[in-house]
Amino acid sequence: MEKLNEKLPFLSKEIIDEFKQYATVKDFSKGTQILREEQYVKVLPIVLKGVVKVFSNFGEKELLLYYIEASQSCVMTFSAAMSNSPSRIFATTEENAKILLLPTKNISGWLKRFPEFNQLFYNQYDLRYTELLSTIQYILVDKIDVRLYKYLEQKATVTHQEYLKTTHSQIATELGTAREVISRALKKLELQEKIIQNTHGIKIYP
């Protein structure tokens, strides 16, 4: 907790002191589900280290909505907490993560007392709104190979990995399509010399 000032430099010392008194910091290993769909939210996460991916179910398919990186929070979780309604999303760690967990019973008071805490969520709403519009465009307009390449670019950016260690099935799940479709699209990108596939994973050509 002693390094919260460094992890969240945009927040004042006063609210950081409140976090130290009432919140907790927890380490999560890669692949840990930290929020389930229909679960009532008791703590609000702010990622301090690592990456969390947020999904929603559409029928029998899952769709990746966005990533939460260091110094960011989840607006869908914030919305569920403020309305005391069950979560409409689920979230899983993309890699090992350290997360600040804020008790929801304190959120309203902090929002009233600390303007920069409000600004954090205004900024997050703006960011996620833009990302969700992009996701809708990918689904409605872009062909699967274009969607896939943009997905790989984003994943490489947030994880800082040269080679993405993932499976065709996992990509298919996150893009809401079939594994065979992803395999064909990856082969097409490979033939176009946009990516490399080998035993190390998938790498985007520089």
PASEBA-1860 file (N, C-alpha, C; in nm, 3 decimals):
! residues 206
1> MEKLNEKL> 0.082/-0.121/0.000/0.000/0.000/0.000/0.085/0.126/0.000 ~ 0.212/0.112/0.042/0.295/0.230/0.058/0.331/0.297/-0.074 ~ 0.312/0.229/-0.190/0.350/0.285/-0.319/0.229/0.331/-0.400 ~ 0.114/0.346/-0.335/-0.005/0.390/-0.408/0.014/0.528/-0.469 ~ 0.088/0.615/-0.402/0.112/0.749/-0.456/0.185/0.742/-0.589 ~ 0.276/0.644/-0.604/0.349/0.627/-0.729/0.261/0.564/-0.836 ~ 0.177/0.469/-0.796/0.092/0.398/-0.892/-0.023/0.486/-0.942 ~ -0.071/0.577/-0.855/-0.186/0.661/-0.889/-0.152/0.807/-0.864
9> PFLSKEII> -0.057/0.861/-0.940/-0.008/0.997/-0.913/-0.111/1.107/-0.939 ~ -0.217/1.076/-1.010/-0.320/1.175/-1.042/-0.420/1.194/-0.928 ~ -0.408/1.114/-0.821/-0.497/1.127/-0.706/-0.424/1.198/-0.592 ~ -0.499/1.271/-0.512/-0.440/1.350/-0.404/-0.396/1.261/-0.288 ~ -0.309/1.315/-0.206/-0.260/1.243/-0.088/-0.376/1.209/0.005 ~ -0.476/1.298/0.013/-0.588/1.277/0.104/-0.669/1.153/0.068 ~ -0.698/1.135/-0.062/-0.776/1.018/-0.099/-0.689/0.892/-0.095 ~ -0.561/0.904/-0.125/-0.471/0.789/-0.113/-0.468/0.742/0.032
17> DEFKQYAT> -0.465/0.835/0.126/-0.468/0.798/0.268/-0.597/0.724/0.303 ~ -0.708/0.766/0.242/-0.836/0.697/0.264/-0.829/0.554/0.209 ~ -0.769/0.541/0.091/-0.754/0.408/0.033/-0.673/0.318/0.125 ~ -0.565/0.371/0.180/-0.479/0.293/0.268/-0.554/0.247/0.392 ~ -0.650/0.326/0.435/-0.725/0.293/0.556/-0.837/0.191/0.529 ~ -0.904/0.204/0.413/-1.025/0.124/0.392/-1.013/0.019/0.281 ~ -0.921/0.036/0.189/-0.912/-0.055/0.074/-0.805/-0.162/0.097 ~ -0.799/-0.257/0.008/-0.698/-0.363/0.013/-0.633/-0.376/-0.124
25> VKDFSKGT> -0.510/-0.428/-0.126/-0.440/-0.459/-0.250/-0.422/-0.611/-0.254 ~ -0.456/-0.669/-0.368/-0.449/-0.815/-0.381/-0.380/-0.853/-0.510 ~ -0.300/-0.959/-0.503/-0.235/-1.015/-0.622/-0.320/-1.126/-0.680 ~ -0.333/-1.125/-0.814/-0.410/-1.227/-0.885/-0.321/-1.290/-0.991 ~ -0.322/-1.420/-1.001/-0.243/-1.488/-1.103/-0.316/-1.482/-1.238 ~ -0.243/-1.504/-1.344/-0.298/-1.501/-1.479/-0.414/-1.599/-1.492 ~ -0.521/-1.554/-1.557/-0.635/-1.641/-1.582/-0.735/-1.651/-1.469 ~ -0.722/-1.564/-1.368/-0.814/-1.567/-1.254/-0.938/-1.484/-1.285
33> QILREEQY> -1.054/-1.541/-1.264/-1.178/-1.465/-1.281/-1.201/-1.381/-1.156 ~ -1.205/-1.250/-1.173/-1.220/-1.162/-1.058/-1.362/-1.108/-1.044 ~ -1.444/-1.127/-1.147/-1.584/-1.086/-1.139/-1.666/-1.176/-1.230 ~ -1.779/-1.224/-1.177/-1.869/-1.309/-1.254/-1.991/-1.229/-1.300 ~ -2.048/-1.272/-1.410/-2.173/-1.213/-1.454/-2.282/-1.244/-1.352 ~ -2.370/-1.148/-1.326/-2.479/-1.158/-1.229/-2.433/-1.149/-1.084 ~ -2.306/-1.130/-1.061/-2.254/-1.112/-0.926/-2.276/-0.968/-0.880 ~ -2.315/-0.950/-0.755/-2.327/-0.815/-0.700/-2.188/-0.766/-0.660
41> VKVLPIVL> -2.161/-0.641/-0.693/-2.027/-0.586/-0.677/-2.008/-0.534/-0.534 ~ -1.909/-0.585/-0.467/-1.878/-0.542/-0.330/-1.752/-0.457/-0.325 ~ -1.666/-0.473/-0.423/-1.543/-0.394/-0.430/-1.523/-0.345/-0.573 ~ -1.468/-0.226/-0.585/-1.440/-0.167/-0.715/-1.290/-0.177/-0.743 ~ -1.250/-0.234/-0.857/-1.107/-0.254/-0.883/-1.042/-0.135/-0.952 ~ -0.919/-0.107/-0.911/-0.830/-0.021/-0.989/-0.702/-0.102/-1.010 ~ -0.668/-0.126/-1.135/-0.551/-0.208/-1.166/-0.424/-0.127/-1.138 ~ -0.335/-0.184/-1.059/-0.207/-0.120/-1.029/-0.096/-0.176/-1.117
49> KGVVKVFS> -0.109/-0.304/-1.151/-0.007/-0.370/-1.234/-0.074/-0.484/-1.308 ~ -0.034/-0.504/-1.434/-0.092/-0.613/-1.512/-0.207/-0.566/-1.598 ~ -0.284/-0.663/-1.650/-0.394/-0.635/-1.742/-0.512/-0.726/-1.707 ~ -0.633/-0.668/-1.712/-0.756/-0.743/-1.691/-0.840/-0.729/-1.818 ~ -0.903/-0.837/-1.863/-0.989/-0.829/-1.981/-1.135/-0.846/-1.937 ~ -1.222/-0.769/-2.001/-1.363/-0.763/-1.964/-1.447/-0.819/-2.079 ~ -1.537/-0.912/-2.046/-1.621/-0.979/-2.144/-1.768/-0.958/-2.113 ~ -1.852/-0.987/-2.214/-1.995/-0.998/-2.192/-2.047/-1.116/-2.273
57> NFGEKELL> -2.153/-1.177/-2.224/-2.215/-1.288/-2.295/-2.325/-1.238/-2.387 ~ -2.328/-1.289/-2.509/-2.433/-1.261/-2.605/-2.486/-1.395/-2.655 ~ -2.595/-1.441/-2.592/-2.642/-1.574/-2.624/-2.542/-1.678/-2.577 ~ -2.497/-1.760/-2.668/-2.399/-1.864/-2.634/-2.257/-1.819/-2.661 ~ -2.240/-1.693/-2.703/-2.107/-1.643/-2.738/-2.058/-1.542/-2.635 ~ -1.927/-1.540/-2.617/-1.864/-1.438/-2.535/-1.797/-1.337/-2.628 ~ -1.788/-1.212/-2.583/-1.724/-1.109/-2.664/-1.636/-1.023/-2.575 ~ -1.511/-1.008/-2.616/-1.419/-0.921/-2.545/-1.462/-0.776/-2.565
65> LYYIEASQ> -1.484/-0.703/-2.455/-1.526/-0.564/-2.463/-1.408/-0.468/-2.459 ~ -1.320/-0.486/-2.360/-1.204/-0.398/-2.348/-1.106/-0.455/-2.246 ~ -0.986/-0.397/-2.245/-0.884/-0.431/-2.146/-0.876/-0.319/-2.042 ~ -0.844/-0.357/-1.919/-0.815/-0.260/-1.814/-0.667/-0.269/-1.784 ~ -0.597/-0.158/-1.803/-0.453/-0.154/-1.780/-0.423/-0.083/-1.648 ~ -0.293/-0.071/-1.616/-0.251/-0.007/-1.492/-0.306/0.135/-1.483 ~ -0.353/0.173/-1.364/-0.411/0.304/-1.332/-0.552/0.321/-1.388 ~ -0.612/0.214/-1.437/-0.747/0.220/-1.491/-0.842/0.137/-1.407
73> SCVMTFSA> -0.972/0.165/-1.421/-1.075/0.089/-1.352/-1.177/0.040/-1.454 ~ -1.284/-0.022/-1.405/-1.386/-0.080/-1.493/-1.516/-0.003/-1.476 ~ -1.561/0.066/-1.581/-1.681/0.148/-1.572/-1.807/0.062/-1.560 ~ -1.807/-0.057/-1.617/-1.923/-0.144/-1.604/-1.939/-0.191/-1.460 ~ -1.827/-0.218/-1.394/-1.831/-0.255/-1.252/-1.874/-0.136/-1.168 ~ -1.822/-0.017/-1.202/-1.860/0.106/-1.133/-2.011/0.130/-1.144 ~ -2.065/0.112/-1.263/-2.208/0.132/-1.285/-2.290/0.035/-1.202 ~ -2.250/-0.092/-1.201/-2.323/-0.193/-1.123/-2.316/-0.162/-0.975
81> AMSNSPSR> -2.200/-0.115/-0.929/-2.183/-0.083/-0.787/-2.271/0.034/-0.747 ~ -2.276/0.138/-0.831/-2.352/0.258/-0.798/-2.503/0.233/-0.800 ~ -2.548/0.142/-0.885/-2.691/0.113/-0.896/-2.734/-0.008/-0.813 ~ -2.635/-0.069/-0.746/-2.659/-0.190/-0.667/-2.733/-0.296/-0.749 ~ -2.685/-0.315/-0.870/-2.744/-0.414/-0.960/-2.640/-0.520/-0.994 ~ -2.683/-0.639/-1.036/-2.586/-0.743/-1.069/-2.502/-0.707/-1.191 ~ -2.381/-0.756/-1.191/-2.289/-0.725/-1.300/-2.338/-0.785/-1.432 ~ -2.321/-0.708/-1.539/-2.355/-0.757/-1.673/-2.232/-0.805/-1.748
89> IFATTEEN> -2.118/-0.801/-1.683/-1.994/-0.845/-1.747/-1.921/-0.943/-1.655 ~ -1.819/-1.008/-1.709/-1.725/-1.081/-1.624/-1.584/-1.043/-1.663 ~ -1.494/-1.056/-1.569/-1.357/-1.007/-1.590/-1.256/-1.111/-1.544 ~ -1.149/-1.124/-1.624/-1.044/-1.222/-1.598/-0.908/-1.155/-1.618 ~ -0.811/-1.195/-1.539/-0.676/-1.139/-1.555/-0.611/-1.195/-1.681 ~ -0.560/-1.106/-1.764/-0.487/-1.144/-1.886/-0.346/-1.189/-1.852 ~ -0.291/-1.133/-1.746/-0.160/-1.170/-1.694/-0.161/-1.147/-1.544 ~ -0.054/-1.186/-1.475/-0.047/-1.162/-1.331/-0.076/-1.015/-1.303
97> AKILLLPT> -0.158/-0.990/-1.202/-0.203/-0.853/-1.178/-0.205/-0.820/-1.029 ~ -0.179/-0.693/-1.001/-0.196/-0.639/-0.866/-0.308/-0.537/-0.874 ~ -0.412/-0.556/-0.791/-0.533/-0.475/-0.804/-0.571/-0.415/-0.669 ~ -0.602/-0.286/-0.673/-0.655/-0.215/-0.556/-0.805/-0.237/-0.554 ~ -0.857/-0.285/-0.440/-1.000/-0.317/-0.426/-1.063/-0.217/-0.330 ~ -1.150/-0.131/-0.384/-1.214/-0.026/-0.306/-1.353/-0.072/-0.262 ~ -1.384/-0.069/-0.133/-1.518/-0.110/-0.088/-1.625/-0.018/-0.143 ~ -1.728/-0.075/-0.202/-1.830/0.005/-0.269/-1.907/0.095/-0.171
105> KNISGWLK> -1.913/0.059/-0.044/-1.985/0.140/0.054/-1.920/0.277/0.073 ~ -1.792/0.290/0.036/-1.721/0.417/0.051/-1.722/0.503/-0.075 ~ -1.762/0.446/-0.188/-1.746/0.513/-0.317/-1.822/0.645/-0.324 ~ -1.950/0.645/-0.284/-2.031/0.767/-0.295/-1.969/0.882/-0.216 ~ -1.923/0.855/-0.096/-1.860/0.958/-0.014/-1.734/1.012/-0.077 ~ -1.652/0.924/-0.133/-1.528/0.968/-0.199/-1.558/1.051/-0.323 ~ -1.661/1.014/-0.397/-1.697/1.091/-0.516/-1.738/1.234/-0.481 ~ -1.804/1.250/-0.368/-1.848/1.382/-0.324/-1.732/1.465/-0.269
113> RFPEFNQL> -1.639/1.399/-0.203/-1.532/1.472/-0.134/-1.410/1.499/-0.219 ~ -1.388/1.416/-0.322/-1.263/1.426/-0.397/-1.293/1.440/-0.547 ~ -1.281/1.560/-0.601/-1.312/1.584/-0.743/-1.229/1.498/-0.838 ~ -1.103/1.472/-0.804/-1.018/1.395/-0.896/-1.064/1.249/-0.907 ~ -1.135/1.202/-0.803/-1.189/1.066/-0.809/-1.303/1.061/-0.910 ~ -1.387/1.165/-0.913/-1.489/1.177/-1.017/-1.426/1.178/-1.155 ~ -1.318/1.256/-1.170/-1.253/1.272/-1.299/-1.200/1.140/-1.351 ~ -1.152/1.055/-1.260/-1.104/0.922/-1.300/-1.212/0.848/-1.377
121> FYNQYDLR> -1.335/0.850/-1.328/-1.441/0.773/-1.391/-1.501/0.845/-1.512 ~ -1.499/0.977/-1.512/-1.537/1.048/-1.634/-1.444/1.009/-1.749 ~ -1.314/1.006/-1.718/-1.215/0.969/-1.820/-1.234/0.825/-1.866 ~ -1.266/0.735/-1.770/-1.286/0.595/-1.805/-1.410/0.577/-1.892 ~ -1.517/0.649/-1.861/-1.638/0.641/-1.944/-1.608/0.686/-2.087 ~ -1.534/0.794/-2.101/-1.499/0.844/-2.234/-1.416/0.742/-2.310 ~ -1.317/0.684/-2.242/-1.230/0.585/-2.304/-1.308/0.462/-2.348 ~ -1.391/0.408/-2.259/-1.464/0.285/-2.289/-1.571/0.308/-2.396
129> YTELLSTI> -1.634/0.425/-2.394/-1.733/0.456/-2.496/-1.669/0.453/-2.634 ~ -1.551/0.514/-2.645/-1.479/0.515/-2.772/-1.441/0.373/-2.814 ~ -1.394/0.293/-2.719/-1.354/0.156/-2.750/-1.473/0.071/-2.793 ~ -1.588/0.089/-2.725/-1.706/0.010/-2.760/-1.759/0.047/-2.898 ~ -1.751/0.175/-2.934/-1.789/0.216/-3.070/-1.698/0.149/-3.174 ~ -1.569/0.142/-3.141/-1.475/0.075/-3.232/-1.508/-0.072/-3.245 ~ -1.544/-0.135/-3.133/-1.580/-0.277/-3.135/-1.703/-0.300/-3.223 ~ -1.803/-0.213/-3.210/-1.923/-0.225/-3.293/-1.887/-0.212/-3.441
137> QYILVDKI> -1.798/-0.118/-3.472/-1.755/-0.101/-3.611/-1.685/-0.227/-3.661 ~ -1.597/-0.284/-3.578/-1.527/-0.406/-3.620/-1.627/-0.515/-3.656 ~ -1.730/-0.530/-3.571/-1.825/-0.639/-3.590/-1.913/-0.616/-3.713 ~ -1.959/-0.492/-3.731/-2.055/-0.463/-3.837/-1.989/-0.439/-3.973 ~ -1.868/-0.385/-3.973/-1.807/-0.340/-4.098/-1.687/-0.423/-4.140 ~ -1.596/-0.445/-4.050/-1.468/-0.505/-4.087/-1.480/-0.656/-4.113 ~ -1.400/-0.704/-4.206/-1.389/-0.847/-4.227/-1.311/-0.909/-4.113 ~ -1.322/-1.041/-4.097/-1.265/-1.108/-3.981/-1.113/-1.094/-3.976
145> DVRLYKYL> -1.046/-1.092/-4.093/-0.901/-1.080/-4.089/-0.859/-0.941/-4.042 ~ -0.939/-0.837/-4.074/-0.911/-0.702/-4.026/-0.934/-0.694/-3.876 ~ -1.047/-0.749/-3.831/-1.077/-0.753/-3.687/-0.967/-0.826/-3.611 ~ -0.924/-0.939/-3.667/-0.823/-1.021/-3.601/-0.691/-0.946/-3.590 ~ -0.651/-0.879/-3.696/-0.523/-0.806/-3.693/-0.529/-0.693/-3.590 ~ -0.641/-0.620/-3.585/-0.655/-0.513/-3.486/-0.654/-0.570/-3.344 ~ -0.717/-0.685/-3.327/-0.718/-0.752/-3.197/-0.576/-0.790/-3.154 ~ -0.499/-0.846/-3.246/-0.362/-0.886/-3.215/-0.275/-0.765/-3.182
153> EQKATVTH> -0.295/-0.657/-3.258/-0.221/-0.533/-3.230/-0.250/-0.482/-3.089 ~ -0.378/-0.479/-3.052/-0.415/-0.428/-2.921/-0.361/-0.518/-2.811 ~ -0.371/-0.648/-2.831/-0.324/-0.743/-2.730/-0.174/-0.730/-2.710 ~ -0.100/-0.713/-2.818/0.045/-0.696/-2.810/0.079/-0.566/-2.737 ~ 0.000/-0.462/-2.762/0.025/-0.333/-2.699/0.004/-0.338/-2.548 ~ -0.107/-0.396/-2.504/-0.138/-0.394/-2.361/-0.054/-0.493/-2.280 ~ -0.012/-0.602/-2.344/0.068/-0.702/-2.271/0.218/-0.683/-2.287 ~ 0.258/-0.599/-2.385/0.400/-0.573/-2.411/0.477/-0.702/-2.444
161> QEYLKTTH> 0.410/-0.793/-2.515/0.471/-0.919/-2.553/0.514/-0.916/-2.700 ~ 0.635/-0.964/-2.726/0.680/-0.975/-2.865/0.604/-1.086/-2.935 ~ 0.592/-1.201/-2.868/0.514/-1.314/-2.918/0.392/-1.334/-2.829 ~ 0.274/-1.335/-2.887/0.151/-1.357/-2.812/0.132/-1.507/-2.792 ~ 0.130/-1.548/-2.668/0.114/-1.691/-2.636/-0.034/-1.717/-2.612 ~ -0.102/-1.751/-2.720/-0.246/-1.774/-2.713/-0.281/-1.884/-2.811 ~ -0.402/-1.935/-2.804/-0.447/-2.041/-2.894/-0.552/-1.987/-2.990 ~ -0.573/-2.060/-3.098/-0.676/-2.021/-3.193/-0.814/-2.023/-3.126
169> SQIATELG> -0.835/-2.120/-3.037/-0.963/-2.131/-2.965/-0.986/-2.012/-2.874 ~ -0.881/-1.969/-2.805/-0.895/-1.855/-2.715/-0.927/-1.727/-2.794 ~ -0.858/-1.708/-2.906/-0.886/-1.591/-2.990/-1.029/-1.596/-3.039 ~ -1.074/-1.713/-3.083/-1.210/-1.728/-3.133/-1.312/-1.691/-3.025 ~ -1.287/-1.733/-2.902/-1.377/-1.701/-2.792/-1.384/-1.551/-2.770 ~ -1.268/-1.485/-2.772/-1.264/-1.342/-2.743/-1.323/-1.259/-2.856 ~ -1.323/-1.311/-2.977/-1.380/-1.239/-3.091/-1.521/-1.287/-3.126 ~ -1.571/-1.385/-3.050/-1.707/-1.432/-3.071/-1.729/-1.504/-3.203
177> TAREVISR> -1.631/-1.587/-3.242/-1.645/-1.661/-3.367/-1.594/-1.803/-3.348 ~ -1.579/-1.878/-3.457/-1.537/-2.018/-3.449/-1.386/-2.031/-3.465 ~ -1.329/-2.135/-3.406/-1.184/-2.157/-3.414/-1.139/-2.174/-3.558 ~ -1.220/-2.244/-3.641/-1.181/-2.266/-3.780/-1.172/-2.135/-3.856 ~ -1.260/-2.041/-3.824/-1.257/-1.909/-3.889/-1.129/-1.836/-3.853 ~ -1.089/-1.844/-3.727/-0.966/-1.778/-3.682/-0.844/-1.843/-3.746 ~ -0.843/-1.973/-3.754/-0.729/-2.043/-3.815/-0.710/-2.000/-3.960 ~ -0.820/-1.989/-4.035/-0.810/-1.945/-4.175/-0.764/-1.800/-4.184
185> ALKKLELQ> -0.816/-1.716/-4.095/-0.777/-1.574/-4.098/-0.631/-1.556/-4.061 ~ -0.582/-1.632/-3.964/-0.440/-1.625/-3.926/-0.351/-1.668/-4.043 ~ -0.394/-1.773/-4.112/-0.317/-1.820/-4.228/-0.313/-1.713/-4.335 ~ -0.425/-1.643/-4.355/-0.431/-1.536/-4.454/-0.335/-1.423/-4.415 ~ -0.335/-1.384/-4.289/-0.246/-1.278/-4.242/-0.100/-1.320/-4.255 ~ -0.076/-1.449/-4.234/0.060/-1.500/-4.248/0.106/-1.493/-4.393 ~ 0.019/-1.530/-4.486/0.052/-1.525/-4.628/0.073/-1.381/-4.675 ~ 0.003/-1.287/-4.610/0.019/-1.145/-4.641/0.141/-1.085/-4.571
193> EKIIQNTH> 0.213/-1.169/-4.497/0.333/-1.129/-4.423/0.303/-1.017/-4.321 ~ 0.186/-1.029/-4.257/0.150/-0.935/-4.150/0.180/-0.993/-4.012 ~ 0.188/-1.127/-4.005/0.219/-1.193/-3.878/0.312/-1.310/-3.902 ~ 0.372/-1.358/-3.793/0.451/-1.481/-3.794/0.389/-1.574/-3.690 ~ 0.374/-1.702/-3.725/0.330/-1.803/-3.630/0.438/-1.909/-3.616 ~ 0.479/-1.935/-3.494/0.574/-2.044/-3.468/0.555/-2.095/-3.326 ~ 0.647/-2.175/-3.278/0.633/-2.236/-3.146/0.636/-2.132/-3.032 ~ 0.689/-2.014/-3.061/0.693/-1.908/-2.959/0.558/-1.837/-2.945
201> GIKIYP> 0.473/-1.847/-3.047/0.344/-1.779/-3.044/0.318/-1.706/-3.173 ~ 0.248/-1.595/-3.164/0.213/-1.513/-3.281/0.280/-1.376/-3.265 ~ 0.349/-1.336/-3.370/0.419/-1.207/-3.367/0.372/-1.123/-3.486 ~ 0.347/-0.996/-3.458/0.310/-0.903/-3.565/0.436/-0.850/-3.630 ~ 0.438/-0.848/-3.764/0.554/-0.794/-3.833/0.569/-0.646/-3.799 ~ 0.693/-0.600/-3.773/0.715/-0.458/-3.743/0.691/-0.373/-3.867
END
